[in-house]
Structures are given as C-alpha cells and as structure tokens.
Amino acid sequence: MLVTSMLLPAVAGCGIPRSIGRAVTEGFVERPTIELVDLAVTRRTPEGVAFAATVEMSNPNAVELPLSGIGMTLSVKGLGSFDAPSPPSVSLPPRGSKRMVLRGALPAPVPADATLDGRAYRCAVAATYVPPGELREIGTESGFPLPVTRTSVRGTLGRADAGT
C-alpha cells in the first residue's frame, strides 16, 4: 500500500490523461470548436420557410479529424423545430477550419405573410468527430462512443423577411 501511494504522485505528473475513459473516447487531441456564423431565411413560400445556418468548425490539432456526423436543431417560436440532415463525409484539416451550410425548413407562420422579425430562436449544432490513433480504435472496438463537440445559440430573428 505504501508503494502504491508513493507512485501515484509520480505518475500523475507524467502527462497521462486524467482518465482512461477520456483518452479512449477523445484520444490525445484537443476538441474542435464549432461556431454558428450566420442564420438566414433563404426562401419563403405560403407553405414554409427555408433556413440556412452557416457553421464554422476549427481544428486546433496537427492531424486531420474526420467528422462522422453533424446535426443541427433549429427551433423558432411559433413555427416549431426541425433537425437538419448531416452533410456527406467531411473532415477538418490539420490546424484549419471549414465552413458548412446546414439547411432545413419549417411550416409557414399563420397567416403565411406574417413577419418573422422578432421571433425567438434557438439553434444547437453538434458534431461527432473521430480522433486518430490506436487507443481510439480500441475504444471503438470496446463500444466507447465517439466524442462530440457542441454549440448552442439563442436569439431573435431580425430582418428575416428580406430574403423573400
């Protein structure tokens, strides 16, 4: 018991991750960042309103990070919510960033010509990424989930009717 307690402080300072679970799920990479750059109404018809959300993801690591999926949920007061489909396979370049446009549509407000200005919204974006390395492969084989990076923004639509 004495030997174990003497070794733990030495091991803790050796650069070993805080937990094996974190190392297996996230690997030895920093989490990429994700930011909502723009949310715009791209089309408006009597049936519905189409939105485009531009997101920018940045990879602080020296290795490419493939994304296994990107999801976006947009909720607009009085219109409801939708989940945008994930774009086809995307990778974040080493120490670089990538912009993506996620699209979706909601039913038209009632009445269909009602303004969208001032309506509250919440936009949440999550991206699942695949860290490199053998430890991640062992994690996948053992059933550990892939890590996810997220962002969420609340606001109000302004001048959203300009794109009609």
C-alpha positions in Angstrom: 0.0 0.0 0.0 2.8 2.4 0.8 4.5 1.8 -2.6 1.3 2.5 -4.4 0.6 5.8 -2.7 4.2 6.8 -3.4 3.9 6.0 -7.1 0.7 7.8 -7.8 2.0 11.4 -7.5 4.9 10.5 -9.8 2.6 9.0 -12.4 0.1 11.9 -12.2 2.7 14.4 -13.4 3.9 12.3 -16.3 1.4 13.6 -18.8 -1.0 10.7 -18.6 -4.7 11.8 -19.2 -7.0 12.3 -16.3 -8.9 9.2 -17.1 -8.6 6.2 -19.4 -12.2 6.8 -20.5 -11.4 10.3 -21.7 -8.3 9.1 -23.6 -10.2 6.3 -25.2 -13.2 8.4 -26.3 -11.3 11.7 -27.2 -7.8 10.4 -27.9 -4.9 12.7 -27.4 -6.4 15.6 -29.4 -7.9 18.9 -28.4 -11.7 19.2 -29.0 -12.5 21.1 -32.2 -14.6 24.2 -31.9 -17.9 24.9 -33.6 -19.5 28.3 -34.1 -22.7 29.5 -35.7 -21.6 32.2 -38.1 -24.9 33.0 -39.8 -28.6 32.1 -39.7 -30.6 33.2 -42.7 -34.0 32.8 -44.3 -33.2 31.6 -47.8 -36.7 31.1 -49.2 -40.3 31.8 -48.1 -43.4 30.4 -49.7 -47.0 30.1 -48.5 -46.2 26.6 -47.4 -43.0 27.2 -45.4 -39.8 29.0 -44.6 -36.3 27.6 -45.6 -33.4 28.4 -43.4 -29.6 28.1 -43.9 -27.3 28.0 -40.9 -23.6 28.6 -41.7 -21.3 27.0 -39.1 -17.5 27.1 -38.9 -15.5 24.4 -37.3 -11.9 24.8 -36.3 -9.4 22.0 -35.7 -6.5 23.0 -33.3 -4.7 19.7 -33.9 -1.9 18.9 -36.2 -3.9 15.9 -37.6 -7.0 15.8 -39.8 -10.2 15.0 -37.9 -12.9 13.2 -39.8 -16.5 14.0 -38.8 -18.8 11.1 -38.6 -21.9 13.3 -38.4 -23.1 16.9 -37.9 -26.5 17.6 -36.5 -28.4 20.9 -36.2 -31.7 21.6 -34.4 -33.4 24.9 -35.1 -36.5 26.0 -33.1 -38.3 29.2 -34.0 -41.1 30.5 -31.8 -44.5 29.9 -33.4 -43.1 27.8 -36.2 -41.8 24.7 -34.5 -38.4 23.0 -34.9 -36.5 20.8 -37.3 -33.4 18.7 -37.4 -31.1 19.4 -40.4 -29.6 16.4 -42.1 -25.9 15.8 -41.8 -23.8 16.8 -44.8 -21.9 14.0 -46.6 -18.5 13.0 -45.2 -16.5 15.9 -44.0 -13.0 16.2 -42.5 -11.4 19.1 -40.6 -8.0 19.9 -42.0 -5.0 19.9 -39.6 -4.8 23.3 -37.8 -7.5 24.6 -40.1 -11.2 25.3 -40.3 -14.1 24.5 -42.5 -17.4 26.3 -43.2 -20.5 24.3 -43.8 -24.1 25.3 -44.6 -26.8 23.2 -42.9 -30.3 23.6 -44.4 -33.9 22.9 -43.2 -37.4 24.2 -43.4 -40.3 24.9 -41.1 -44.0 25.4 -41.9 -45.1 29.0 -42.8 -46.4 31.1 -39.9 -50.1 31.8 -39.6 -51.0 33.9 -41.5 -48.5 32.9 -44.1 -47.4 36.5 -44.7 -46.8 37.3 -41.0 -43.5 38.8 -40.2 -40.6 36.7 -38.9 -38.9 39.6 -37.3 -38.5 39.4 -33.5 -39.3 35.7 -33.3 -37.1 33.9 -30.7 -35.0 31.1 -32.0 -32.6 28.5 -30.6 -30.0 26.8 -32.8 -28.0 23.9 -31.5 -25.2 22.3 -33.5 -23.3 19.1 -32.6 -20.5 17.4 -34.5 -19.2 13.9 -33.8 -15.5 13.6 -34.6 -13.1 10.6 -35.0 -9.8 11.1 -33.1 -6.8 9.3 -34.6 -4.7 6.5 -33.1 -4.7 3.0 -31.8 -6.3 4.0 -28.5 -9.4 5.3 -30.4 -9.5 2.0 -32.4 -9.5 0.1 -29.1 -12.3 2.4 -27.8 -14.4 1.8 -30.9 -13.9 -2.0 -30.6 -14.9 -1.8 -26.9 -18.1 0.2 -27.6 -16.9 3.6 -26.3 -18.8 6.4 -28.1 -17.1 8.9 -30.4 -16.6 12.4 -28.8 -18.9 15.2 -29.7 -18.4 19.0 -29.8 -21.4 21.3 -29.4 -22.6 24.9 -29.5 -26.0 26.5 -28.9 -27.2 30.0 -29.7 -30.4 31.8 -28.7 -31.5 35.0 -30.3 -34.3 36.7 -32.3 -34.8 36.8 -36.0 -34.2 40.2 -37.5 -34.9 41.4 -41.0 -35.5 37.7 -41.8 -38.2 38.7 -44.3 -35.6 40.4 -46.6 -34.8 37.1 -48.4 -38.4 36.5 -49.5 
